[in-house]
Amino acid sequence: MIFYKSTDEIDLLRKSNQLVAKTLAEAGRYIEAGISTIEIDRIIDSYIRVNNAIPAFKDYNGFPNSACISVNEAVVHGIPGDYKLKDGDIVSVDVGVILNDYYGDSAYTFKVGNVSRDVCDLLDATKTSLYKGIEQAIVGNRLGDIGYAIQNYIEKECGYHIVRDLVGHGIGKNLHEEPEVPNFGRRGNGIKLREGLVIAIEPMVNMTTRKVKWDKDGWTVKAADGKASAHYEHTIALGSDKTEILSSFKWIEEELSV
């Protein structure tokens, strides 16, 4: 069942997602060579709690930490640990919060120092594909229009590969609600998009293969060829006349430009 949200519920979801955006920006202040992924996780956990919210990922289905931190070939669901970031790494940070009983969810892939041009191009393409998907997320379109826009740009225009084993999702009083939101699909297919739909769109893009493998930790998903993978995510709400991005990269990118 899909739970369409009222204006009041979207107001609460906006607050949750704005906190996620600011949390990612706070993490970005510290992302540099030499910091461990567990230190980043502690910064995120503290910031969320200081802002009177709950880290949504902590203990979710047994996940042990407050953020998913995925380095280089790790696509998503990386468990923070002792690994220290190195110059040239990329790191996807995926954060969720619960604020006033509503969830926020967003992700951003950060560069560490001097990242190679080919990997920078992968990140740029993945972020662009997210917005191409959002452009199709309007009342009257169908779910497949979102996935088609992302897939067509990534695979046909850029030559990269969409991960198909993992998808976006509805969000509200639960972290994962219906519908699933694939990053691939056919135009005109799937449910018709209606006012009040709130979804998280999150393209995950690999350099040379769509195939993934699960790490022995049971959580971390990695590109099967060991090459770089990028991940960006926004939570959006469909209104009658426009679609609003409830999360934001504004504070992250202001921080990175300092």
C-alpha positions as CSV (number, residue, x, y, z in Angstrom):
1,M,0.0,0.0,0.0
2,I,1.2,3.5,-0.9
3,F,0.7,6.2,1.8
4,Y,0.1,9.5,0.2
5,K,1.1,12.4,2.4
6,S,-0.9,15.4,3.5
7,T,0.5,19.0,3.4
8,D,1.1,18.8,7.2
9,E,3.0,15.5,6.8
10,I,5.1,16.9,4.1
11,D,6.0,19.8,6.4
12,L,7.3,17.3,8.9
13,L,9.1,15.3,6.3
14,R,10.8,18.6,5.1
15,K,12.2,19.2,8.6
16,S,13.5,15.7,8.8
17,N,15.2,15.9,5.4
18,Q,16.6,19.3,6.0
19,L,18.3,17.9,9.1
20,V,19.7,15.1,7.1
21,A,21.1,17.6,4.6
22,K,22.7,19.6,7.4
23,T,24.1,16.4,8.9
24,L,25.8,15.5,5.6
25,A,27.3,19.0,5.5
26,E,28.6,18.6,9.0
27,A,30.2,15.3,8.0
28,G,31.7,17.0,5.0
29,R,33.6,19.4,7.2
30,Y,35.7,16.5,8.5
31,I,36.1,14.3,5.4
32,E,39.7,14.4,4.5
33,A,42.7,12.0,4.3
34,G,43.5,10.5,7.6
35,I,40.0,10.4,9.2
36,S,38.6,6.9,9.9
37,T,35.1,6.0,8.8
38,I,34.1,5.3,12.4
39,E,35.1,8.8,13.3
40,I,32.8,10.2,10.6
41,D,30.0,8.0,12.0
42,R,30.5,9.3,15.5
43,I,30.3,12.9,14.2
44,I,27.1,12.1,12.4
45,D,25.5,10.3,15.4
46,S,26.4,13.2,17.7
47,Y,25.0,15.9,15.3
48,I,21.7,14.1,14.9
49,R,21.2,13.6,18.6
50,V,22.2,17.2,19.5
51,N,19.4,18.3,17.1
52,N,16.8,16.2,19.0
53,A,16.5,13.5,16.4
54,I,17.3,9.8,16.2
55,P,19.8,8.2,13.8
56,A,17.4,6.2,11.7
57,F,19.9,3.6,10.5
58,K,21.2,2.6,14.0
59,D,20.0,-1.0,14.7
60,Y,17.7,-0.9,11.6
61,N,17.4,-4.6,10.7
62,G,20.5,-5.0,12.8
63,F,22.7,-2.4,11.1
64,P,25.3,-1.5,13.7
65,N,26.0,2.2,13.0
66,S,24.3,5.5,12.4
67,A,25.5,6.1,8.9
68,C,26.3,4.0,5.9
69,I,29.8,4.9,4.8
70,S,30.9,3.3,1.5
71,V,34.4,3.8,0.2
72,N,35.6,3.5,-3.5
73,E,34.1,0.3,-4.9
74,A,31.6,0.0,-2.1
75,V,28.2,0.9,-3.6
76,V,26.1,1.2,-0.4
77,H,25.6,0.0,3.2
78,G,29.2,0.2,4.1
79,I,29.8,-0.4,7.9
80,P,32.0,2.3,9.5
81,G,35.2,1.0,10.9
82,D,39.0,1.6,11.3
83,Y,39.7,2.3,7.6
84,K,41.3,5.8,7.3
85,L,40.4,7.7,4.2
86,K,43.3,8.3,1.7
87,D,44.0,10.9,-0.9
88,G,42.1,10.0,-4.1
89,D,39.3,8.0,-2.3
90,I,35.6,8.7,-2.8
91,V,33.2,8.0,0.0
92,S,29.4,7.8,-0.2
93,V,27.8,8.9,3.1
94,D,24.1,7.8,3.4
95,V,22.2,9.3,6.4
96,G,18.7,8.8,7.8
97,V,17.0,10.5,10.8
98,I,13.8,10.3,12.7
99,L,12.4,13.6,13.7
100,N,8.8,14.1,15.0
101,D,8.1,10.5,14.0
102,Y,9.0,11.1,10.3
103,Y,12.0,9.9,8.4
104,G,14.6,11.8,6.4
105,D,17.0,10.1,4.0
106,S,19.7,11.4,1.7
107,A,23.2,10.5,0.4
108,Y,26.2,12.2,-1.1
109,T,29.5,10.9,-2.5
110,F,32.4,13.0,-1.3
111,K,35.9,13.3,-2.9
112,V,39.0,13.0,-0.7
113,G,41.8,15.1,-1.9
114,N,43.0,14.6,-5.5
115,V,40.5,12.3,-7.2
116,S,41.3,11.0,-10.7
117,R,39.5,12.7,-13.6
118,D,37.7,9.5,-14.6
119,V,36.2,9.0,-11.1
120,C,35.2,12.7,-10.9
121,D,33.4,12.2,-14.2
122,L,31.5,9.2,-12.7
123,L,30.4,11.3,-9.7
124,D,29.3,14.2,-11.9
125,A,27.3,11.9,-14.1
126,T,25.6,10.1,-11.2
127,K,24.6,13.4,-9.6
128,T,23.2,14.7,-12.9
129,S,21.2,11.5,-13.3
130,L,19.6,12.0,-10.0
131,Y,18.2,15.4,-11.2
132,K,17.2,13.9,-14.5
133,G,15.1,11.4,-12.6
134,I,13.6,14.1,-10.4
135,E,12.6,16.1,-13.5
136,Q,10.3,13.2,-14.5
137,A,8.8,12.8,-11.0
138,I,5.7,14.9,-11.6
139,V,2.0,14.2,-11.1
140,G,0.6,12.4,-14.1
141,N,3.9,10.7,-15.2
142,R,4.6,7.1,-14.3
143,L,7.2,5.5,-12.1
144,G,9.0,4.0,-15.1
145,D,9.6,7.5,-16.5
146,I,11.9,8.2,-13.5
147,G,14.0,5.1,-14.0
148,Y,14.1,5.5,-17.7
149,A,15.5,9.0,-17.5
150,I,18.2,7.9,-15.1
151,Q,19.1,4.7,-17.0
152,N,19.1,6.4,-20.4
153,Y,21.4,9.2,-19.3
154,I,23.9,6.9,-17.4
155,E,24.0,4.0,-19.9
156,K,23.3,5.6,-23.3
157,E,24.9,9.0,-22.8
158,C,27.6,8.4,-20.3
159,G,28.5,4.7,-20.8
160,Y,28.3,3.7,-17.1
161,H,26.2,1.1,-15.5
162,I,23.1,1.3,-13.2
163,V,23.1,-1.1,-10.3
164,R,19.8,-3.0,-10.5
165,D,20.0,-5.0,-7.3
166,L,19.1,-2.0,-5.2
167,V,16.5,0.7,-5.6
168,G,14.9,3.8,-4.1
169,H,11.8,3.8,-2.1
170,G,8.8,5.5,-0.6
171,I,9.4,7.2,2.8
172,G,7.3,8.6,5.6
173,K,6.6,7.2,9.1
174,N,8.7,4.3,7.9
175,L,12.1,4.4,6.3
176,H,11.2,2.1,3.5
177,E,7.6,2.3,2.1
178,E,6.0,1.4,-1.1
179,P,6.6,2.0,-4.0
180,E,10.1,0.7,-4.8
181,V,11.8,3.3,-7.2
182,P,14.1,1.6,-9.6
183,N,16.9,3.6,-11.4
184,F,16.0,1.8,-14.6
185,G,12.8,1.2,-16.5
186,R,10.6,1.9,-19.5
187,R,8.7,5.1,-20.2
188,G,5.0,4.9,-19.5
189,N,5.3,1.8,-17.3
190,G,4.5,1.5,-13.6
191,I,2.1,3.3,-11.3
192,K,0.8,6.8,-12.1
193,L,2.4,9.4,-10.0
194,R,0.0,11.2,-7.7
195,E,0.0,14.3,-5.5
196,G,1.3,13.5,-2.0
197,L,3.7,10.8,-3.1
198,V,7.0,11.1,-1.2
199,I,9.9,9.0,-2.5
200,A,13.7,8.7,-2.1
201,I,15.4,8.5,-5.5
202,E,19.0,7.2,-5.3
203,P,20.9,6.3,-8.4
204,M,23.9,3.9,-7.7
205,V,26.3,3.8,-10.6
206,N,29.3,1.6,-11.3
207,M,32.1,2.4,-13.7
208,T,32.2,-0.7,-15.9
209,T,29.6,-3.3,-14.7
210,R,26.2,-3.3,-13.2
211,K,27.0,-6.5,-11.2
212,V,27.6,-6.3,-7.4
213,K,28.7,-8.6,-4.7
214,W,28.0,-8.6,-0.9
215,D,30.9,-8.4,1.5
216,K,31.4,-11.0,4.1
217,D,30.1,-8.5,6.7
218,G,26.6,-9.2,5.3
219,W,25.9,-5.5,4.6
220,T,28.5,-3.8,2.3
221,V,27.5,-4.0,-1.4
222,K,30.5,-3.6,-3.7
223,A,31.0,-3.3,-7.5
224,A,31.8,-6.8,-8.7
225,D,34.9,-5.5,-10.7
226,G,36.4,-3.6,-7.8
227,K,36.1,-0.3,-9.6
228,A,34.6,3.0,-8.3
229,S,30.9,3.4,-7.6
230,A,28.9,6.6,-6.9
231,H,25.7,7.2,-5.0
232,Y,23.5,10.3,-4.6
233,E,20.0,10.4,-3.0
234,H,17.3,13.0,-2.5
235,T,13.9,12.7,-0.9
236,I,11.2,14.5,-2.9
237,A,7.5,15.3,-2.5
238,L,5.0,15.5,-5.4
239,G,2.7,18.5,-5.3
240,S,-0.2,19.3,-7.6
241,D,1.8,21.8,-9.6
242,K,5.4,21.1,-8.7
243,T,7.8,18.6,-7.1
244,E,9.8,19.7,-4.1
245,I,13.2,18.3,-3.2
246,L,12.9,18.0,0.6
247,S,16.5,17.2,1.2
248,S,19.3,19.5,-0.1
249,F,22.9,19.5,-1.2
250,K,23.1,23.3,-0.7
251,W,24.9,23.1,2.7
252,I,27.2,20.3,1.6
253,E,28.4,22.2,-1.4
254,E,28.7,25.5,0.5
255,E,30.9,23.6,2.9
256,L,33.0,22.0,0.1
257,S,33.5,25.4,-1.6
258,V,35.1,27.0,1.5
